[in-house]
Every structure is written in structure tokens, then in C-alpha cells.
């Protein structure tokens, strides 16, 4: 993996943008002329056409079941009838989500399932207490009038537009079969105006073409309302989504902490601990030889002294890997400069911070830059690199660049994939821009939390 020199992207790297995005395809025709023939337009039109019959069925069912359930509340049967109606509305909601995914490309998660403890009454209680069930009922009631309006507007515009646009091609049916000169624009007892001249047909076709070109954008606007309704009423609530994200982030944090503990244990067992055991054995042998062979004992003590220095250096490196003292004492500027000094290529470090973020964020920023610079040393084949740190509103921005060979990517199993998960656990973002041949620019965003 690499990081590299390139144009300054401080103002352009925002969450969800930048790196790795595919450049837009080039077309010979402008979007306004392509729109009537694009697959997206026909999918959206199909969605509008299907919405009317589906919404009518759903509306009639929902109103009937709710009315019946509320009317029967004076008896015990009203409650299960109402719960059954809400449950079927949830089933219709699953159909609507699938239709939105297929025709609108709307990536929407399914809401959390109901959690009953078993038994009919437990299930009924779970349905009635679920906010998701009531939001599905609200969708069933609200979507029918909107689907009717969207259907009427889309079908009329589409039909009138194409009919007027192609009018010169089918005008011959009027004199041939209807005995009139064309479409009647005006008529009374004494005057009739037909669209039959070349000029009138050209104007009609031109107006039809204008309607044809405008219709896809109107349909797109109508479908945008459907998108909002599906997302807001049929998807998981914001609270449920946030809880799911936090649960996922907690799992990442736990796995990361466990991996760090295993790494520390392995480094201690294979490094400093092994050296200290060997040191204790050497000192024991030196003690036995102290009276019989003082020179040999002195050599063994000298070797043990060297082992002590190596063990101390390994312990310092291990402590630096847990949390470097220079970061605690002097902040990111000094800590990142220390990392840069150990990189195999020259690194320019610029830290523009008026204050220090939270210690946890500061630590994550330190280890993020450390891992990225290690990737520069191992994989980038770069001749120089740079590290920029600054604050934008309530975000801490890190950018590492190098002039290496590029080709870095957040693929499964790579170091950048693990780094992305760590940043995501604290609501951070990692953006990678690394075309083949370089240069590479990796930008990380972290919450400030000062």
C-alpha cells in the first residue's frame, strides 16, 4: 500500500467522496436528449405504473382491516384482527422494498423483525407495540393518493407527448378512416380548425418532442417522493440504524482490542520474555563460574549486559506500540515527526492544530499515520512522502501522500481494510486515491471530540 504526492485535496475529501470512484461515462448526446430512451426512465415509469394497482389493493386492505379491528375492539376479536392487518401491511412493505430495489435501485435495509416470546398473545403484542408496523400502515394510507396523482401525471404526459411527437406519421388515419383532415383543434357550428397543414403538423410534433424530453425529469421528480416515502416509512428507523451501527462498531472495537492483546502477548513471549529467561540462565552460569573461572564469568556478565540492552529496547518498542510517551507529552506534531524519522523515505510532516483532540482520537490518528508510513516503506517504492494534519470544523483530517507506484485499495484482507474498520468504529472515514502508477493519496477523517 502506498500514499503519495498529488494536488492538495483538503477541501475535496469528504465522507463518501473521492478515492476510487469511477469517472462518469462519456456520451455523445446530452442528458436531456438521452433521458427518454434510458433504461432508468423506463424503470421509473414502470414503477409509477405498478404503484397504482398495488397501492389501491394495499389501501383497501389496510382501511378495511383497521376499520374492522377498531370496530371489533368492544370484543376480544378486535385486537388480533388489527394485529393481523398490521402484519399483512408489513408483508406488503417487503414487496414494496423489493420493487424499489429492482426498479429504483434504492438500497434500503429491512427493518428489525418482531421479537415475540412465543404464543399468539405475545405475537399480537409485539405487532401492536412495533413502531415499524404502524409506519407500514401509514405508508399504505398515504401512498394511494400520491400513487394515483403520479400515475395520472406520468401516463398523460407520456401518452400525449409521444402521440404529438409522432403525429405526422399517423395523421393519415384521419382522412382515410374518419373522413376528417386531422386532429380538430377548434370547432363550432360554422368553423372547424384541423391540424392538417405542414406547418401545423411541424408545430404539433415540436411541442410533442418538448413534452417527451421533459417527461422523464417530471417522472424522476415524482419518483423522488416515492423514494422518500419508502425510506422514511418502510425502512428501519434512524434509532434502529444507529443501534445496529453501534453494535457493529462495538464488535470491531472488541476484535481489535483482542488482536492487540494477542500481539502484545506474542511480542512479550517471543521477544523480551525469552531474552530475560536466557539472561537469567547466563547470570546463573556466571555466578557458578565466578570463583573457578573469573574471566569466563566476566565474559558471560558482559554478554548478559548486552542482552539486557536489547531486552530494554524491545520493551521500549513494545511500549511505543501500545501508546508512545511522546504522544502523551508533546502531542501529534512531535509523535508524527518521530514516526517520519524512522520511515525509509524522506517524509515532510505538517501539523496545523491549535489545540489537541481527545486522547483516544489522538491515539487513533497516530497509529493510522504509523501504519500508512509503514506501507510506504514496505510497498510503495516511493522516493518521498508527506503527512498533513489539520482540523476542519469538528473533524480531524489526516492526509498521507507519496510518489510511489500506486495500486493501493481497500480490499478484503488488506491492511487498509482493517484500518478502515478501525476508523469506522469511531465514526471515521478512510478515502483512498491510488491509481496504477501512482501517486497515492490517503485521507482519513476522525471526529474531533476535544
N, C-alpha and C positions, 0 to 999 in steps of 0.2 A: 504494500500500500504506500501511497505517496501523498505529498502535499506540496504545492508549488507556487511559484511566482505567477502573477497574472494581473489583470486590471483590478483596481480597488472595487470591491463589491460590498462595502459596509452597508450601503443604503439599499442594496438589492436583495440581500439574503434574508428572507423572512420565512417563517414556518410554512412548509408545504410548497415552496417555490425553489427555483434554481436548479441544482445539480441533477444531472442525469435525465432531465426532461427531454423528450423527443421534440425536435424542431417541427413546426407546423408544416404540413404538406403544401406544396405549391400547386396552384390550379390555374388553368388558362382563363377561366371565366370568373368574374367577381362573384361574391357570395349571393348578391341579390338575384343574379341570373341562374345560379346553381340551385338555389333553395327549392323551387317547385319540383325538382327531379331527384333530390337527395333522398336516400333511404330513411334518414331521420325524419323528414317531413311526412313520409307515408306511414312510418311507425306512429308518429304523434297523431296523425289523422285517424289511424286505426284505433288508437287509444280513445280518442274522443267519440268515435262511432260506437265502440263497445261500451262506453261508460253509461250511455242512456239506458239500454235494456238491463244492464247489471244493476245500476243504481235504482231503477224502478222496482226490480224484484226485491232488492235489499231494503228499500224504503217501505214497501208494502209489508214485508215480513216483520221488520222491526216495529213499525207502528202497530200492527195487529197484535204481536206478542206482548209488547209493553202495555197496550191498552187492555188486553185480556188479563195480563198479570196484575195490573193495578186494580182492575175491576173485581178480580177474584181475591183481593187481599183480605176481604172480610172472612174468607175461609182459608184453610191451610194450603189449598192448591195454588193460590196466587203466587206464593214465594217461589216454588220450584218452576212454575211456568215462566216467571220473569227471569229466573236464572238460566233456564233453557234458552230463552230468547237471546240473552246476552252471550251465551256460549256459542250459539249459531252465528251471531254477529262477529264473534272472534274468528270463526271459521271463514266467513266471507272476507274478513280482514286479511287472512292469509292468502286468499285468492287475489285480492287487490294488490298486496305487496308483490306477489309473483308477477302479476300483469305489469306493474310499474317497473320491475326489474327487467322484464323481457322487452317492453316497448319503449320505455323512457330511459333505460339504463340507470335507474335510480338505485343506488346501493344503500339499502335500508335493512337494518338488523331486525330480527323478530323480537317482540317483547318477551319479557321473562314469563315462563309458564306459571300457571296457577299451582299453589302449593297447599293441597288439601291433605289432611292426615288420615284419609280413608273413610269410606262411608258416604252415603248420599247427602246427609246434612252438612258434613264437613265440606263436600264439594260445592254445595249450594252456597254456603257461607263464603268460601274462597272466591266464587264467581262474583257475588254481590259486593264483596269488600274490595275487589280488584279495581283500581282506577283504570287499568287497561280496558276492561270490559265496558265501562261507561264511555270511554273515549271512542271505542268502536261503535257504540250506539249513536253517539253524537255525529260521527262520520256518516253513518247510514242516513241520518235525518238531514244533514246539511249538504251532502254530496248530490242528492237527487235534483234539487232546483238548479244547482250550478251545472250539473251534467246536462240538464235539459237546455239551459241557455247556451252552453258551449256547443252542443250538438247542432242547435238551430243556426247559430252564427257560422260555424265551420262548414256545415253542409250547404247552406245558401251561398256563402262566398265561393266555395269550391265549385258548385254547380253553375252559378251564374258567370263566374269568371271564365271557366273553360268553354261554356256554351257561347258566350260573346266572343271569345278569342277565336274560336273555330267557326264562327257564323258564316264567313264567306264559303266554307267548304260544304255546308249543309243547307244553305238558303234555297237551293234548287227544289227542296221537298215542298216548299210553299206553292209556287206556281204549278208544279207537277201534280200534286196530290190534294192541295187545299184550295186551289183556284184563286189565290191571292198572291201579291207581289213579294211578300216577306213579312217580317215581324211588324205588327201595327204599333207605331209609336203614339199615335193620337187618332181619335175618330169620333165623329158625331153624325147627325143625320145628313149633313151636306158635305163634310170634309173628312178625308181619311189620309193619314200620313204613314207610309210604309218605308222601312229601311231597305231600299232596293237599288239605290244608285251606288256607283263605285265609291264615291266619297263617303256616303253614309255607312257602307259596309266597312270601309277602312277605319272610320272613327269608332264604330262598334267594336271591331277587332282590337284596336289600340286600347280602348277602355277595358276590354276584357283581359288583355295582356297585363294592364296595370293591376287589375284585381288579382290575377293569377300570381303575379310577383309579390303582392302584399299579403295574400292569404297565408303562406307558410309562417310569416312572422306573427300574424294575428293568432294563428293556431298555437304557435310556440308560447305566446303570452297567455293564452287560455290554459295550456298545459302547465305553465308555471304555477298557476293557482292550485291545480291538482297535485303538483309536487309538494307544495306547502301543506296541503291537507293530509296527504299520505304520511309525510314526515312528522307532522305535528300530532296527528290523531291515531295513526296505525303503528308507528314505531315505538321503541322504548322511550320512556320519559328521560329528561335530562338528568334527573337524580339517579335513575337506574343505570344510565350510561356511565355517569361519573363513578358510581359504586363499582361497576364492572371494571372500569379503567383502574381504579384504585386497587381492586383485588388483584388484577394482573400485575400492576406495578409492585404491589407487596410481594408477590411471588418472585418477581425479578430481583428485588432487593434481598430477599431471603436466600435465593440461589447464589447471588453474587457474594453475600457475606459468607455463606458456607464454602464457596470456592476459595475466597481469600483466606479463610481459616485453614483449609486443607493446604493451600500453598505455603502459608507461614509454617504449619506443622512440618511439611515436607522439607522446607528450607532449613528449619532448625534441626531436623533429624539427620538429613543428609549432609549438612554443612557444619554449622558451629558445634552442634552436639557431638558429631563424630570426631571433630578436631579436639574438643575438650576431653573426650574419652581417651583418645590417643595421647594427649598431653598428660593426663593423669597417669597412664601406664609408663610413659617415658620418665616422668618425675619419680615414680616408684622405683624403676630400674636405676635411675641416677642415685637415689638415696641408698640403694643396696651397694652400689659401687663407690660410694663416697669415701669409705675407709680403705678399700682394697685397691681401687684404681681411680685416684682423684682426677687424672687427666681425662679419662673416659667419661667420668661423671660430669666434668666441666663442659665437655663437648655436648653431652646429652642435655644439660641445662641450657646451653646456648641454642641448640635446636628447638628445645621447648619454648624458649623465649620468642623465636621466630614464629612458632605455631600460635603462640598467644597473640602476636600482632595480626596474623592472618585471621584468627577467630574474631578478634575485635573488629577488624574491617568488615567481615561478613555480618556481624551483628549490627554494625552501623548501616550497612546497605539494607539489611532487613528492616531496621527501624525507619530508614528513609522511605522504604516501600510501604510501610504502614501509614506513617504521617511524618513528613520531614520537619525537623525542628525549625529550619529556615523559613518555612511557610508560616508556621505559627508566630515566629518572632518578627519577621520582616515583610510578610505578605507575598502576593503573587509576583511582583516585579523581580525581587531577589530570587525567589524559588524557581521561576521560569528561566532566569538567567543562568542559574546553576545547572538546570537541565540542558540548556542550549550549549553550555560549555562542554558537556560530555557527548554531544552529537558528533558524528563523523564528518559532517559538512558544516561550513560556517553558517550560523543562524543569527539573524537580526531580530531582536526582541524589542517590541514597543508596547508598553502597558500604559494606557491612558485612563486611569481611575482616580477620582478624587477621594474616594473612601473605599472601605473593604466590604465585600458581601458577607453573607452568613458563612460561618466556618465550614459547614457541610458543602455549600456550593463552591467555596474556595477550594476545598479538597478535591471535589469532582473536576473542577476546571484544571487543577494541577495535574491530576492523573490522566485527564483527556489529552492535554498537550504532551505529557510524557510519552503516552502510547503512540501518538501521532509522530512524534520525533523519532521514536524507535523504529517505526515503519519507514521513515525517511532513511534512516541509517541502514536498514536491512534490505529494503526492496526498491527504493526509488531510483537509485543510480543518479542522484542529483549532485549538483556542484554547489548549490546554495539553497537556503530556506529562510523563511521569515515567520515570526509569530506576532500577531497583533491582538491586543485585548482592549476592549472599550465597553462603555455602558451606553445602551440606548433605552431611555425611559426605565422600565422596570425589568430589563433583560441584560444579562451579561453576555457579551459577544466575544467569541474566540475564533480566530482565523489563522490557519497554518497553511503555508504555501511553499512549494518547491518547484524546481525546473527539471524534475525527473522525467521518466518515461511514461508516466500516467498509467491508465488502465485500472485504477482503484475502483472498487464497487462494494456496496453494502449487500453482499451475497451471503447466503446461509452458511454458517460455519466460519466466516472470516472474522478477523479481529474487529473490523469496523461494524459488523453486525452486533457483536457483543457490546461494543461501545455505544451503539445506537440504543440498545435495550437499557443500558445504564442511564443514559441521558433521559430516555423516555420515562424512567421510573420517577424522575423529579420534574416532569413536565418540560423536559428539554428537547431540543431538536438537533439532528445532525444532517448537514447538507453536503453532498459530495459532488464535486465537479472535476472529473478526471478523464478527459478524452484520451484516446490512444495516441501516444507520442508526447503527451504532456502539454502544458504544465497541469498540475493538480492543485485545486483549492478546496480545502475542507473547512467548513464553517460550522461552529457549534453555538447554539443559543441555550442559555440557562436562566432560570428565574433569579432575580437579584436577591430577594429575601434578606436585605441587610438589617 
